[in-house]
Amino acid sequence: MADKKIRYGIVGIGKQGSRYAGQLFAGMDKNGVLSAVCDIAQDRRAWAKEKFGDKVKVFENYEDMFNSGLIDAVIIDTPHYAHPVIAKKALEMNIHALSDKPAGVYTKAVREVAEYAKSEKSNIKFGLLYNQRTSKIYKKAKEIIESGQLGNLKRIVWIITNWYRPQAYYSQGGWRGTWAGEGGGVLINQDPHQLDLFTWLAGSKITSVNAIARTVGRQINVENDVTATCTFENGATGVFITSTHEAPGTNRLEISGDGGKIVISGNADFTMKLEFTKLETLEPEFSKTNTVFMGKPKNKTIKVKFMPHEIIKGLLVDKGQHINVIRNFSNVLLGKEKNLIGNYEEGLNGLTFSNAIHLSAWLGRTVSPQEENFEDLYYEELQKKIEEEKTNSVK
Ligand SMILES: NC(=O)c1ccc[n+]([C@@H]2O[C@H](COP(=O)([O-])OP(=O)(O)OC[C@H]3O[C@@H](n4cnc5c(N)ncnc54)[C@H](O)[C@@H]3O)[C@@H](O)[C@H]2O)c1
């Protein structure tokens, strides 16, 4: 008997969902097969019929696709607000769900689904498409931190300002760049991977956030320029700077600890490098024993260069971060691998940071995700932004 394959359905076959549909249809996951797709837009359904013919069933709404008995798992690729709504429906129907980033727009909705999944559907898998967790460079950073070589973390700083988006991007209309359509700007659209990695690498809960979030040089209501500071439960502090209007932009992540510093820099699309400067003696130990005025701990630098993309016949070829997450999902469902690359509950960490940055900027004060009513307060303030946008739309 042929090995069992996971039968996938995809909700939302726009820019991103159509990419996964094409990859599954092309057999890029040997344990998965594309069985159905669904989109509310007629032109996307027409595209699917033309591209996949009779081999893939095309639906107008996800409820019909879930009821069809044709799929074991769904990949969710609609605009963000619908992610937790569709995920909950899938779980109710005993269909495994893999949601694209972000997990949702506000933590209240995501937490409700995560709690439902945990208490009612523990046999159904619920994952997040955090493809950048499969990047060799971030995996290496995580490995160094977990090995203890960096010692206690002191600070994590990420400047990620190379998400350049001109006015034309925002002026194209649709759901992007609006409070009602996507619930934010650079934080919710471009940054979910970095916000996830920031909290994943720190390995600790964020306890307070102070932020400025503004709109610079674009006719939009949502933020495209953010400077945030935070504290972590483990005693480290963090700085997160991001924008879509700086040219040239920067991508630089620095993680410092008692044992030295990791620096990751470069453009994600081309070559990136990781440098680990390792101290010979842990810094607190050095300071305690050193007697030289202005003495400094000795160190050695280990340079690691990565090519996230390979050059094959002169073309940059995607090494497949996204399909690797789908393969991992199939493998976990088939019992061939144990852990999901991103489980749904972890989606809360980056989103909590994102919501806390917004809330701090809106209220003009330091906020804590642990403060009473944090989630309700965020939800209420977001509704105000959506209301204001109705009468004050600049797009
Ligand atoms: N992991 C990544 O690297 C990555 C990259 C890009 C986008 N994304 C995520 O993918 C999601 C989609 O982004 P996109 O760029 O493909 O957007 P898009 O607008 O191109 O596609 C969204 C599609 O969803 C359809 N849709 C909307 N509501 C629906 C519903 N209720 N039922 C069925 N179909 C519905 C729309 O008609 C559209 O075709 C976003 O949440 C985005 O954050 C992830």
The ligand as an ORCA input file, in Angstrom:
! r2SCAN-3c Opt
* xyz 0 1
  N       4.995     33.548      5.812
  C       5.299     34.512      4.952
  O       6.454     34.717      4.614
  C       4.203     35.364      4.362
  C       4.491     36.171      3.247
  C       3.456     36.943      2.710
  C       2.184     36.911      3.280
  N       1.965     36.134      4.379
  C       0.620     36.129      5.017
  O      -0.317     35.546      4.120
  C      -1.585     36.140      4.321
  C      -2.161     36.510      2.954
  O      -1.319     37.471      2.336
  P      -1.304     37.648      0.748
  O      -0.192     38.565      0.449
  O      -1.367     36.325      0.072
  O      -2.703     38.417      0.539
  P      -3.626     38.426     -0.754
  O      -4.580     39.573     -0.565
  O      -2.810     38.367     -1.988
  O      -4.438     37.047     -0.632
  C      -5.443     36.816      0.325
  C      -6.520     35.968     -0.366
  O      -7.476     35.566      0.613
  C      -8.774     35.600     -0.002
  N      -9.756     35.639      1.073
  C     -10.055     36.663      1.916
  N     -10.977     36.287      2.801
  C     -11.290     35.001      2.526
  C     -12.194     34.070      3.105
  N     -12.955     34.378      4.138
  N     -12.278     32.836      2.561
  C     -11.517     32.495      1.490
  N     -10.635     33.347      0.899
  C     -10.520     34.571      1.421
  C      -8.721     36.827     -0.873
  O      -9.712     36.806     -1.873
  C      -7.302     36.732     -1.449
  O      -7.258     36.017     -2.668
  C      -1.389     37.346      5.234
  O      -1.902     37.079      6.524
  C       0.106     37.537      5.277
  O       0.574     38.009      6.515
  C       2.922     35.347      4.905
*
